[in-house]
Amino acid sequence: MKLPSIRGAIAEEVRSLFREEGQGVSVYEGEGLFPPGAVIRDVHGDVTTMMIGGIAALFLQMLHPLALAGVWDHSDFRRDMQGRLRRTARFIATTTYGNHAQAGAAIDKVRSIHDRVSGALPDGTPYDANDPHLLGWVHITEAVSFLDAYIRYREPMMSRARQDAYFAEIAVINERLGAARLPTDRRAAMEYMNGYRAELVCDERTKAAARALLHYRPERASMAPMQSLSVQAGIDLLPDWARRMHGLSVPSLARPLLRTGALGLTHTLRWALAGP
């Protein structure tokens, strides 16, 4: 029996994080939302930076009580974090690389789920997952976090033109989900994010959601060190004000070691996933 190579074993471990049991590999053929060469295809194709950026985005999203309420009341994310991460990763992959039919079907599926997600906070404030304002918050946290992780660990000299192109491209997906008037360049994106800060809180629900993310361990124990490093790198990626709200920190003396470790992880996984 031929033993798997180290490269193949690492690749299989990583792919297992995103693959449901019995799920095959998707084949994307035909024209999609984004042509070859689009910046979004580069950013969303880097597995490790997407993991780091995705974790940062989750920490940001849970600071908005109405955005958190929909997940809190209508999902099992605290006990099935891996399932939520898998579904999110599959949606991003399909809308970024799938053909028009596949991307459209993925978007329609999410919209149908949002149709069933509404309710009220304990104080009676109503929420609706189809609210363009809430969709805008989810969008901007993901867009900024995905891009900033990619810049930090993959393309530190990324031009402003390529950054602007990314914001314009990812807005296409989220406007089809129901968000409106999304920013299409870096400067507008940062202003857009700052416009939400007065609505953010860190209450008991937020703290419980943060604990679930901090204590999450993948089903395969061998992936736990990678998960732990990704979480710390995600915290490090957060804006200072968001870390303060969560009561999280990355000691300045530990930051260089953390970033070096995360950079090493990104290189290792790129090498493994580029294999046959």
Beta strands, then each sheet from edge to edge (+ up, - down):
strand 1: 118-120
strand 2: 126-128
sheet 1: 1+ 2-
end
